[in-house]
Amino acid sequence: MFHFPLYQVDAFADKLFRGNPAAVCFLPEWPDDIVMQSIAAENNLAETAFLVANGSGYAIRWFTPSVEVELCGHATLASAHVLFECLNFSDNEIIFHSPRSGELKVSRKDDMLFLDFPADDLTPCDYICEIESSTGTRPTATWKGKTDIIALFENEKQIREMHPKLNEIATLPCRGVIVTAPGDEVDFVSRFFAPQSGIDEDPVTGSAHTSLTPIWSNRLNKTSLTALQLSARGGELHCEFLGKRCKIGGKAQLYLSGNIQVEL
């Protein structure tokens, strides 16, 4: 029987029970994928991050309850929070390496953590009819990123009141659908639906903002942006567009820590 430390953190949250909960599990080496997938399913959170020490940094992978994903912002933020606040990581920047997304950095400034992620590669596409059918509202534009479809709408009210047909979204060829519009009190708002990845609606999606940040930076002609994800839990993000990369900032709160017992 093996014992591994496990933490649960509310990411992109300035207090508990907001933002997006993620589990963070530290491993001495990579087990079989089925073990990590089973742990993620048992945790039953949107994402579980698994970390293995790698020199002065950490290798990182992310699993939903049903699949491994290319990139996860909130679980990376949660991982950095654990390292800084629970495990006394001494530097102000942590370097993670993902086998699917390359080098990822998280820096600390006061009580804010900033993800440094690659900006998404976006291509205009025509999913107007499919998004209108699945959301009940016609978007003004759609893009396809590396993993997601992004749909632009006219105003925040449309995003807040959206009740999508998840069975239709689940048929689209993507990890999930990001819906976005100008914000009433922030630069932009969004929601993220990913039933095809086992997540009907993600509370706060850091990786989605690698797509949203370049879109809104271009539309608003500014590089520093404020954002809200309008899920039931809600989350605040501070975004900066750096050309080929994005910085995505937020706070995090530790909810629990303990150990899990697993037979490998």
C-alpha positions as CSV (number, residue, x, y, z in Angstrom):
1,M,0.0,0.0,0.0
2,F,1.4,3.4,-1.0
3,H,0.6,6.7,0.7
4,F,0.6,9.9,-1.3
5,P,0.0,13.5,0.0
6,L,-3.2,15.1,-1.4
7,Y,-4.4,18.6,-1.2
8,Q,-7.6,20.4,-2.3
9,V,-7.5,24.0,-3.2
10,D,-10.0,26.6,-4.3
11,A,-8.3,28.3,-7.2
12,F,-9.1,31.8,-8.5
13,A,-10.8,32.5,-5.2
14,D,-10.2,35.1,-2.5
15,K,-12.2,33.0,0.0
16,L,-13.2,29.4,0.4
17,F,-16.1,27.9,-1.5
18,R,-15.6,30.1,-4.5
19,G,-13.4,29.7,-7.6
20,N,-12.6,26.3,-8.9
21,P,-11.6,23.4,-6.6
22,A,-8.7,21.2,-7.7
23,A,-6.9,18.3,-6.1
24,V,-3.1,18.3,-6.1
25,C,-1.3,14.9,-5.6
26,F,2.5,14.5,-5.3
27,L,4.0,11.3,-6.5
28,P,7.6,9.9,-6.3
29,E,7.3,8.7,-9.9
30,W,4.7,8.2,-12.6
31,P,2.4,5.3,-12.0
32,D,0.3,3.7,-14.7
33,D,-2.1,6.1,-16.3
34,I,-5.1,4.0,-15.0
35,V,-4.0,4.7,-11.4
36,M,-4.0,8.5,-12.0
37,Q,-7.3,8.3,-13.8
38,S,-8.8,6.3,-11.0
39,I,-7.6,8.8,-8.4
40,A,-9.1,11.6,-10.4
41,A,-12.4,9.8,-10.7
42,E,-12.4,9.1,-7.0
43,N,-11.7,12.8,-6.2
44,N,-14.6,13.7,-8.6
45,L,-13.4,17.3,-9.1
46,A,-13.0,19.0,-12.4
47,E,-9.3,18.4,-12.3
48,T,-6.7,16.6,-10.3
49,A,-3.0,17.6,-10.9
50,F,-0.3,15.1,-10.4
51,L,3.3,16.2,-9.8
52,V,6.7,14.5,-9.8
53,A,9.8,16.5,-8.7
54,N,12.0,17.2,-11.7
55,G,15.3,18.9,-10.7
56,S,14.4,22.3,-9.4
57,G,10.9,22.2,-10.8
58,Y,8.0,19.7,-11.3
59,A,6.6,17.6,-14.0
60,I,2.8,18.0,-14.1
61,R,-0.2,16.2,-15.6
62,W,-3.9,16.9,-15.3
63,F,-6.9,14.5,-15.3
64,T,-10.6,15.1,-15.2
65,P,-12.8,12.3,-13.7
66,S,-12.8,10.8,-17.2
67,V,-9.8,11.9,-19.3
68,E,-6.3,13.4,-19.3
69,V,-6.2,17.0,-20.6
70,E,-3.7,19.0,-22.5
71,L,-3.6,22.0,-20.1
72,C,-5.3,23.1,-16.9
73,G,-4.8,26.5,-15.4
74,H,-6.7,26.3,-12.2
75,A,-5.0,23.0,-11.1
76,T,-1.6,24.5,-11.9
77,L,-2.4,27.5,-9.8
78,A,-3.6,25.2,-7.0
79,S,-0.3,23.2,-7.3
80,A,1.7,26.4,-7.0
81,H,-0.3,27.5,-4.0
82,V,0.5,24.2,-2.2
83,L,4.2,24.5,-3.0
84,F,4.4,28.1,-1.8
85,E,2.1,28.0,1.2
86,C,2.4,24.4,2.5
87,L,5.7,23.0,1.3
88,N,7.8,26.2,1.7
89,F,9.0,26.5,-1.9
90,S,11.7,29.2,-1.5
91,D,11.8,30.9,-4.9
92,N,9.1,33.3,-6.2
93,E,8.7,31.3,-9.4
94,I,8.0,27.7,-10.0
95,I,8.7,26.0,-13.3
96,F,6.4,23.1,-14.3
97,H,6.9,20.9,-17.3
98,S,3.9,19.3,-19.1
99,P,4.6,16.6,-21.6
100,R,1.6,18.0,-23.6
101,S,2.0,21.8,-23.2
102,G,5.7,22.3,-22.5
103,E,7.2,24.7,-19.9
104,L,4.7,26.5,-17.7
105,K,5.6,29.0,-15.0
106,V,3.8,30.3,-11.9
107,S,5.1,33.4,-10.1
108,R,4.1,34.9,-6.8
109,K,3.6,38.6,-6.1
110,D,2.2,39.5,-2.7
111,D,-0.9,37.2,-2.4
112,M,-1.5,36.9,-6.1
113,L,-0.2,34.0,-8.3
114,F,0.4,34.4,-12.0
115,L,0.3,31.6,-14.5
116,D,2.7,32.1,-17.5
117,F,1.2,30.0,-20.3
118,P,1.5,29.8,-24.1
119,A,-1.2,31.9,-25.8
120,D,-3.6,29.7,-27.8
121,D,-3.5,29.5,-31.6
122,L,-6.9,30.7,-32.8
123,T,-8.5,30.2,-36.2
124,P,-11.8,31.8,-37.3
125,C,-14.3,29.0,-37.9
126,D,-18.0,28.6,-38.7
127,Y,-19.8,27.0,-35.8
128,I,-22.4,29.8,-35.7
129,C,-25.4,27.5,-36.3
130,E,-24.2,24.7,-34.0
131,I,-23.6,27.2,-31.1
132,E,-26.9,28.9,-31.7
133,S,-28.7,25.5,-31.6
134,S,-27.0,24.4,-28.4
135,T,-27.2,27.7,-26.5
136,G,-30.4,29.2,-27.8
137,T,-28.5,32.5,-28.7
138,R,-26.8,33.3,-32.0
139,P,-23.1,34.2,-31.5
140,T,-21.5,37.0,-33.5
141,A,-18.2,35.0,-34.2
142,T,-16.6,31.7,-33.5
143,W,-13.0,30.5,-33.3
144,K,-11.3,27.1,-32.9
145,G,-8.3,26.9,-30.6
146,K,-6.0,24.1,-29.9
147,T,-8.7,22.3,-27.8
148,D,-11.8,24.4,-27.6
149,I,-14.4,26.3,-29.6
150,I,-14.8,29.9,-28.6
151,A,-18.1,31.8,-29.2
152,L,-18.5,35.5,-29.0
153,F,-21.8,37.1,-27.8
154,E,-23.1,40.6,-27.5
155,N,-23.5,41.2,-23.8
156,E,-23.0,39.8,-20.3
157,K,-26.7,39.2,-19.8
158,Q,-26.7,36.6,-22.6
159,I,-23.8,34.7,-20.9
160,R,-25.4,34.8,-17.4
161,E,-28.8,33.6,-18.6
162,M,-27.5,30.9,-20.9
163,H,-28.9,27.4,-20.4
164,P,-27.1,25.3,-23.0
165,K,-28.1,21.9,-24.3
166,L,-25.2,19.9,-23.0
167,N,-26.1,16.9,-25.2
168,E,-25.5,19.0,-28.3
169,I,-22.3,20.6,-27.0
170,A,-21.0,17.1,-26.3
171,T,-21.1,16.2,-30.0
172,L,-18.9,19.1,-31.0
173,P,-15.2,18.3,-32.0
174,C,-13.5,19.9,-29.1
175,R,-12.6,19.7,-25.4
176,G,-15.4,22.2,-24.6
177,V,-17.1,25.4,-25.6
178,I,-16.1,28.8,-24.2
179,V,-18.8,31.5,-24.4
180,T,-17.8,35.1,-23.9
181,A,-19.0,38.7,-24.1
182,P,-18.0,42.2,-22.9
183,G,-18.4,42.6,-19.2
184,D,-20.5,45.2,-17.4
185,E,-17.9,45.9,-14.7
186,V,-14.9,44.0,-16.1
187,D,-13.3,43.8,-19.6
188,F,-14.9,40.5,-20.4
189,V,-16.9,37.6,-19.0
190,S,-17.1,33.9,-19.9
191,R,-18.5,30.5,-19.1
192,F,-17.0,27.1,-20.1
193,F,-19.0,23.9,-20.9
194,A,-17.2,20.6,-21.5
195,P,-19.6,17.6,-21.2
196,Q,-17.4,15.7,-23.6
197,S,-14.6,15.9,-21.0
198,G,-16.8,14.9,-18.1
199,I,-17.4,18.5,-16.9
200,D,-20.8,20.0,-17.6
201,E,-19.7,23.5,-16.5
202,D,-16.3,24.3,-15.2
203,P,-16.4,26.9,-12.4
204,V,-13.2,28.8,-13.4
205,T,-11.0,27.8,-16.4
206,G,-7.5,29.2,-16.4
207,S,-6.6,27.5,-19.7
208,A,-9.7,29.0,-21.4
209,H,-8.1,32.4,-20.8
210,T,-5.2,31.5,-23.0
211,S,-7.8,31.8,-25.8
212,L,-9.8,34.6,-24.3
213,T,-6.9,36.9,-23.5
214,P,-5.6,37.3,-27.1
215,I,-9.2,37.7,-28.4
216,W,-10.1,40.5,-26.0
217,S,-6.7,42.1,-26.1
218,N,-7.1,42.5,-29.8
219,R,-10.8,43.6,-29.6
220,L,-10.2,46.2,-26.8
221,N,-6.7,47.2,-27.9
222,K,-5.2,46.7,-24.5
223,T,-2.8,44.2,-23.0
224,S,-4.0,44.2,-19.3
225,L,-7.5,42.9,-18.8
226,T,-9.9,42.0,-16.0
227,A,-12.2,39.0,-16.3
228,L,-15.0,37.2,-14.6
229,Q,-16.1,33.6,-15.1
230,L,-19.8,33.5,-14.5
231,S,-20.3,30.1,-13.1
232,A,-22.3,29.5,-9.9
233,R,-19.1,29.7,-7.8
234,G,-17.6,32.5,-9.8
235,G,-14.0,33.5,-10.3
236,E,-11.9,36.6,-10.8
237,L,-8.9,36.7,-13.1
238,H,-6.3,39.3,-14.1
239,C,-5.0,38.7,-17.6
240,E,-2.1,40.1,-19.5
241,F,-1.3,39.4,-23.2
242,L,2.4,39.1,-24.0
243,G,2.2,38.1,-27.7
244,K,3.1,34.4,-27.7
245,R,2.3,34.0,-24.0
246,C,-0.4,35.0,-21.5
247,K,-0.2,35.8,-17.8
248,I,-3.3,34.8,-15.9
249,G,-3.5,35.9,-12.2
250,G,-5.6,34.9,-9.3
251,K,-5.7,34.0,-5.6
252,A,-6.1,30.5,-4.1
253,Q,-7.3,29.1,-0.8
254,L,-6.4,25.7,0.8
255,Y,-9.4,23.6,1.8
256,L,-7.9,20.3,3.0
257,S,-4.7,18.3,3.2
258,G,-4.2,14.6,3.9
259,N,-3.0,11.4,2.4
260,I,-4.5,8.8,0.1
261,Q,-3.7,5.1,0.2
262,V,-3.4,3.3,-3.2
263,E,-2.3,-0.1,-4.2
264,L,-0.1,0.1,-7.4
